[in-house]
């Protein structure tokens, strides 16, 4: 299994002119390439396709130059995050026809970039990451109707992706409409009905909040004070439901709380891999999601640790602990 590092922790929740400004793609690559644990290094990176890391309309030549730079670090490219949110290229997946058009345009741009990276040779696996690009507060007004709208947008996006030989994975987070609980996520995927083309991206931190029903108490599988036996029983229910749809996987840690920085809504808090308050046995929890991973085309796993302080991200020990956790996952599967 290839071990990748996400580049978007240098962007998500970061704001220019603050004490947490964006960290450039070049520097994120440097931090990744410099990390080594017992002779093992990261194999690649997953990319965020928006400014300041990547212009979604980047020229072919500039994209090839970027690919050369990544390859020069001995890294490959895996999954790509499409710029589907309002304020980037896209808009709400359950919005107007104009919004849907913007969402689909963002997917089209991501697929174009994927094609060039594939042809270059730096990218050999991975998905295009999406979500519904709108919050659950709007969704609750009409759950059935809004789920249908999201599914229709995802179906059209899936057809675009399939035309490029790509797959889409919707990252379940409590902050996204129709994806804010494990049950809502499953309903959305089943309504989209494009298994193997439009699937799920599981993140350990975010799916832990699914268990607690943070934005959907009716879907909670655990109550405060749960036992270890109750935890793993609930975890099996969640993963048995979503694992068949899972096309991409993020290793992470969570302390049971939510967090938001800058313009990013509160979602499952990403904790450091060695956080003493972490609720997850990272390796064991990952094994539930990664059972039969190869059958679902998963060739790499990626660390996701958004909204850490810049000081934390600049610390080499941070990345060493992360890579140690990734290696423990690899050994567990």
N, C-alpha and C positions, 0 to 999 in steps of 0.2 A: 504494500500500500504506500503510495506517495504521500509525503507530508508537506502541506502547503501552509504559508502564512498569509493572512488577509492584509491587504494594503489600506482598506478603508478605515481602520482605527486611527489613521493619520488625518482623516477628514470628518468622520461622523461626530457631531457635537462640537466640532472645532469652529472658531470664528475669528476672522482677521481682526487685529487691533485689540485682542483680549489677552489674558494670560494663558489661553489655550488656543493659539493660532494653528492653522493647518500645518501638517508636516508633509513635505514634498514627497512625491513618488520616489525620486532619486534617493532621498535619505531613508525612506522606509525599505528600499531595496538594500541599501548599505547595512542597515541594522539586521535585516534578515540574513544576508549573506555572511555576516560576521559571526553568526551564532553557530556553536558547535558543542555537542555533548557526546563524549566518548567516541569521537570520530564521526558521529552522525550529524548531518546538516539538513536544513530544509531543502526539499526537492524543487519547490516552486512557489508561486504566488497566485492569489486570486485578485482580480482587479476591479476597481470602481470606475465606471465609464462616464465620468463627468469631471468638470473643472474643480480644482486645479490639477488633478492627476492626469486626466485624459479628456481631450476635447472629443465629444461624441461625433463631431464632423471632421476629425483628424484626417489629413491627406494620407493616401496610400504610402507615400514615401516616408512621411513622418512616423506613421505607425510601424513601418518596417524598421526604421531606425530605433524606435522604442523597443521593438522585439529583439533587435540585435543587442541592445544594452542589457535587457533582462537575461538573455542567453549568455552574455558575457560574464555575468555573475554565477553562471552554472545553474541557473534557475529556469524552470519551465513556467508556462501559464496554464491555469486551470479554468475555474468558473469565472464568469463575468457578471457584474451587477449592472443591469440595464437602468438608465436614468428615467424611471417611469413616474417620478413624483412631480406635482405642481412646483414650478420654479426651476425645474430642470428642463427636460424635453416633454415629459409626459403630463398626465392628469389622472383624475380619479377613474378607476376601472368601473365604477358604478354611477358615473356621472352622465353628462349629456353626450350626444353623438359627437360633438366637437371634442369633448374630453376623451372619449374612447379613441377617437382618431389620433390624438396626441399620444395616448398610451401605446397604441400600435406602432406609431412612428418611432417611439423610443425603442421598442423591441426590434424593429427593422434596423435601426442604426446599430444596436448591439450585435445583431446577427451579421451585419456587414463587417464589423470589426473582428468578430469571431472567425469569419471566413478568411480574412487576410492573415490573421495569426495562425490559423490552421495551415494555410498554404505556405507560410513562412517556415513552419516546422516547430516553432516554439510552443505551440499549444497542441496537445494530443488527446485531451479529455476535458470533461467539465460540462457545466450547464450555463444557461442564462438565468440569472436570479431575478425574480419579480415579487411583487406583493400587490395588494389592492389599491395602494396609494391614496387611501382615505381612512378616517378613523371610525371606530365602532359606534361613536355617538350618533353618527348619521345613519348607520346600518340598522339600529334598533327600531327605527320608525316603521320599517317594513322588512323584517328579516327574510321572508320568502322571496319577495320581489327584488330586494337588493342582492341576495345571493344569486338569483337568476341573472341579474345584470352583470355581476362580476364574472359568473361562469361564461356568459356570452362573450365578454371581452377576452377572457382567457382562451376560449375556443378559437377566436379569430387570431389571437397572438400565437397560439399553438400551431395553427396552419402556416403562419409566416415562418416560425422557427423550423417546422418540419421541412419547409421548402429549402432551407439552408442546411438540412441535416443536423439541426440543433434540437435540444430539449430545454424546456422551461421548468424551473423549480420555484414554487411560491414559498417564501420563508415565513413560517408561522410565528407571529409575535402578537402579544396581547394588545398592541397599539394599532393593528390593521383590521379593518372591517371585514367580516366574513372569514377571518383567520385568527380571531382573538381568543378562541378556545379550541381545544382538540376536537370537539364535536362540530363546531362551526367550520373548522378547517376541513374536516372529513366531508361534511355536507357540500362545501364548495368544490372540492376535488371530484366528488361523485357527480355533482351537477355538471361539471365541465366534461367529464366522461372521455378523457383522452389519456388513459394510462400509458406510461412509457413516453409520452410527449409532454404533457403538463403534469408535473408531480409536486412533491414536497421537498423542501430543504429544512432538515431538522437541525436545530441549534440547542445544545444541552441547557443553556441558561434560560432561553425563552420557553422551552417546553416544560421546564420545571415549574414555571408559573402557570402553565396549563393545568397541572395537577391540582393547584390550589384554587383554580377558578377565579383568578384575580379580577378579570373583567367579565366573567360569566359564572356567577356562583352556582347556577343550575348545572354546570358541567364539571364542577369540582369533583375530584376523585379522592382527595385527602382533606382532612380537617386538622387544625392545629393540635399538636400533641400526638401526632401519629407515631406508630411504632415502626421499626425497620421492616418487619414483616408486612405491615400495611403499605409501606412505601413501595416495596418491590412488587406487591400484588397490583397496586394502582399503576405502576410503571409498565407492567406487562399489558394491562388493558389498553393504555395509551399507545404503546409501541406496536402492539398487535394490530391496532386499527390503522395507524399511519405508516408503519414500516413498508407495507407493500407499495405505497406511493412514493417512498423516499428515494430521491435521485441524487441527493447531495447532502453532505453532513459537516456540521461545525462542532468542533470540540470547544468546550467552554466550561466555566464554573459560575455558580450563582449562590447567593447567601439567603435567598428567600425574599429579597426586597426588589423594588423597582427603582429606576433611575432615569433621568433625562438631563441632557446638557445642551445649552444653546437652543436651537430650534427643534431639537429632536424630542418627541413625546416620550413620556415615561414608558419604559418597557422593562423586561427582565434584566436585572443588573448583571453585567459581566464583571466577575471578580478575577483576581489574579489566580493563576493555576494552583499556587500554594497558599491561598487565603485560608487561615485557620477557621474562618466562619463559613467556608464553603459547605453546602449541603450535599454535594454530589460525590460519590465515588466515580471519578471521571472514567476510569477504564471500564468498570463494570457497566455503568450506565450506557457508555458508547457501544458496548457489545450487544445490547438489546437492539439498537438501531442498525448495527452493521452486520447482523446475521444475514448470510447469503448476499452480501453487498455486491459481489462480482456479478451475480445474476441480474442485478438492477443497473449494471454499467458503472458502478462507483469505483473509480480507479485511484482517487485521492481523497484525503480528508483535510480540512482546513481549520486552523485556529481562528476564533473570532473573539476579540476583546475590545469592544467599542467603548468609548467615553472614559478611558483611563486618562489620567493627567499626562501632559507632555513629559514631565519629569520622570514619570513611571516608564513611559515608552522609550525614553532615552537611556534607561538603565539596562546594561547588558544582562544583568541577572534576571530581569523580567523575561527576556527571550529565552534564556537558558532553562528557566523553570517551565516555560511554555513548551519548549521542545522536549523536555523530559516527560511532560504529560502526554504529548503526542506519541512519543515512543512507547509509553505504557499502554496507550490505546492499541497501537499496532501489535504489541505482544499479546493483547487480550483477545484479539479477533482471529 
